[in-house]
Amino acid sequence: MAIVHEFEYLKPKTLKEALHAVAKNRGAMLLAGGTDLVGHLKEGSVAPSLIVDIKGLRELKKIVLKGRILNVGALVTFGELMESRVIQSKFPVLTEIAGKVASVGIRNRATMVGNICSAVPCLDSGPVLLAMDAIIHVKAVRGGRMIPAKKWFLQARKTAIKPGEIVTHVSIPLPEEKGAGCYIKLGRYQGEDLAQASVFVWMGKKGQSRVAFGSVGPTPLRGTRIEKHLKGKKLDPAVLDLAKELVSEEVSPITDIRATKEYRLHMCKIMLERALLSAEARIRGNGPKYGKSLI
């Protein structure tokens, strides 16, 4: 399918130039990985007056660990997340999440920041950023601001970013205590598919738990009731059973072409249990390898 809509094209050499371009032209759209934008252009669902190609801005393509804060630049691809030694060492569950995104070709183009800017309900990046209290950093000509992940997702395909702003990076505070995470994504088949439902879990050795869900609501959902229930407890059968019961109080799935709401709810309970047990085992050092299919 060809792109028939006409638009101006700009490839800025600096972030400042890019910011001025989007500030002057409210009909501008950013091109980073382009895996969503190009498809939308072909379908005719968007009609920008200007495409600002930011792929050449090297300052947005960095993965930096400062103390316990992991900073991921706006141009870092999912493939680069998987290959990063810093992430493999300090927050390996992020490599597991990145590996669940679409296909190798898409992962080598698509970015985590682009994923959260698209803000589709089935995005893979949302649950982990929500659960880990990540911060989205945006800049405009007049200055920057920091937006907590819990305030970023407003509704399906709508975020807290304002016209004239560009996301520069995402910062993820890493917990002080030793822990491990797990991400499970349910699809209809093996290969490139959108999530029917997804569960992210992080567990600390001292009993802290973080839980979030994807594709079971218009935005990613934090499992706060489940987290409170799990705090400081061992994962015995009774604790796990009650945690699964609480899932129905946390998520609001719908029925669509990919799954029924009943199936999504049932599978979230199963995935939560498997994710919790896998994260606990990973803390001990004998859990499943990151990236191994658990569904």
N, C-alpha and C positions, 0 to 999 in steps of 0.2 A: 504494500500500500504506500503510495507516494505522499509526500507532504505538499499540499497545494496552497497552504496559507503563506502569505508573504510577510516577512519581518526583517528588521535590521539585525545585524550581528556585530557584536563587540567582544574582543578578547583582551581584557585589561591586563596591564603589566604589573599593577599594584592593587592591593586591597583598597587603598584610598580611591583609586580610579573607579573600581567596581562600585564602591559605596556611592560615589557621586552619580554614577550612571543610573543606579536604581532609585536614587533620591529624585532625580530629574524626570524619570520616566516611570510612572506608576503602572504602566502596562508591560514593564520588563519582567522577564523570568530568568532564573539562573540555570545554567547548564553545568553540572558537575559530572556525575556518572552518566546521566541521561537515560538510564534504563526505564524510568517512568515518563520523563518529559517527551522523549522521542515517540513513544507509543501514543501519548495523548495528542501530539501534533499530527500524527498520521490519522488518528481517529477524528480529529477536528474538535475534540472536547475542550481544547484551550486555543486561544488566538492571541499570543503575545505580540506587542508591537516591536519588542526588542528582546533578543536573546543575549545574555551576558555570560560568556564562557569563562568560568573561573578555574578551569583545570590547570592553568599555568601558575597559579599562586602557591608557590612552594611553602610559604609560611602556614598554609592550611593543611599541609600533608605530613604532620608530625604526630608521633606517639611519644609522649613524655611523662615520666613518673617523677613527681615532685613530692618527696616525703611519702605520704599515704594517699596522694591524689593522682589518679590516672587521667591524663588529658589526651583526648582523641580528636585530632583535627578534622575539619569538615570534609576534606578530600581523601581521607583514609578509607580505602576500600575494604570490603569484607575479606577479600583474599589477603590483604596486608595485615588485617587483624589476626588471621589464622597463622601467619608466618612470623609475627612479632615475638621475639624472645622475651621481651619485657612482659607481654601479656601471657605468654605460655608459663612464665615463672610466677608472676604476681596475681594473675586473675584468669586462670586457664578456662573457666567456664565461658568466657567471652569467645574463645576459639570454637567452643562447642556450638554456641549460638550462631556465629558467623558461618560455620559449616553447614547449618541447616537452611541457609538462604539459597533458594533457587538452584542454579547450576554453576559449574566452574566459570563459564563465560560471564554470567551475570555477576558473580562474586568478584571477578577481576575488574568490574566497572562500577558496580553499585557501592554507595557509601552508607555508613551507619547514619550520618546526619541527613542524607537524602531520604533514608528510610523513615526517620521520625518527622521529616518535613512533609512527606506524603501523607503520613498519619492515617493510613488505612487500618481498619480494625484488626487485620490479620498480620500486622507488621511483627517482625521477629525482635527488633531492638527495644520495643516499648517496655515489655515486662521487666527486663533486667535493669533498665534505667530508672523505672519507677520504684522497684524494690530496693535499689541501692542508693536512693535519694540523690540521683545525679543532678547536675546543674547544666543547663544549656546556655551558652554564652553567645550573645548576639551583639552586633555593632551597627551603628548608623553614623551618618556624617557628624551628628551632634554628640555622639558618645555611645557608650555601650551599657548593657544591662545583663543581669543574670536571672534566668528563669528556672525555678525548680521543676523537675520532671513532672511532679504532681500537678503543676499548674500549666504545663505545656500543652497537653492534649485536652482540647475543649470539647470536641465531638468528632465524629468520623470525618476525616480529611480536613479538619480545621484545627489550627494550633494558635498559640499565643503570640506568634511573630507578627510584627506590624509592617505595613508598607515602608520600604526604604531600609529595612534591616536585613542583615546577612548573618547567618550562624557561622561563627568562627571555629568553635570547638565544643566538645562536651567533656565535663569533668566528672569522674566517678570516684567518690570517697571510698577507699578500701578499708574494711574493718580492721581494727587493731588486733583483735584476737584471731587465732588460727581458725580456718574454716574451709568449707568447700561448697561448690554450687552444682546445680544440675538443671539442664533445660531439655524439656521433652516437647516435641512438636508432632501433632497428629495430622496426617495427610491421608488422602484417598488412595495413594499408590506410592511406590518408590520412585524417586526422581523429582523433577521440578513441579512442585504443586504448592498452592497456598494453604495455610493452616486451617484446619477445621476447628482446632483448639490448641492452646499451648500453655505450659506451666513452667514457671521459673522458681527455683528454690535456692536459697543460700542458708547454710547452717554453720553456726560457730561452735567451737569446741566447748565453750562455757554455757551453751544452751540458748543462744540467740538464734532466731529464725526470721527469715524474710521470704515472703511468698507473693507472687504476682501471676496473673493470668492474661492471656491474649486470645483474640478471636471469639470471645464470649460476651462481648459488649461493644458499644461504639468506640470505646477507648480501652487501653490496658487498664486492668483492675488490680488493686493491691488487696491482698488477703489479710487485712488487719485482725479480724476475729481469729483466724487460724493462727496467726503469729502470736497473739496473746495466749491462746490455748497451749501452744507448743513451748512457750518460754520456760526454760529450765527443766524440761521433762525429758525422760528417756522415751524412745520410740517403741513402746510396747504395744501390743494389739489394741488395748483399750484406748490409748492415746491416739493411735492412727485411725481407729474407727470414728472417734468423735471429730477428728480433723476432717475426715471425709464428709461427715454429716454437715459440717459448717460450710462446705463448698456451695451448697444451695443458697446460703445466705450472702455469699460474696459475689456470685456471677449471675448474669441475666442473659443467657444465650438466646438466639433466635433460630428459627428454622429457615434455611435458604437452600440454594441449589447444591451446596456442599455437604450439608448434614442437618438433621433435625435437632431441635433444642434439647430433647430428651437424651439423644445420643451424645451430644456435646457435654451435657451435665454429667452423665454417667462416666464418660471417659476422663473428664477432669478429675473425678474422684480417684480413678485408677492411676492416672498420671501423677497426681499429687503424692500418693503413697509410694510409687516407684521412685519419684524424684527425691523424696525425703530419705528413703532408705539408701539410695545411691549416694546422696550427698554425705550422709553419715558414714557410709563405708569409705568414701573418698577421704574423709578426715583421718580415718584409721590407716589409710594407705593401701587398702585392698579392694577399693571400689572399681566399677567399670571404667575403662579408659574413656577419656573425654572424646566425645563424638560418636561413641558406640550407640547404636539404635536401641532404645529401651521400650519400644512400642511396636 
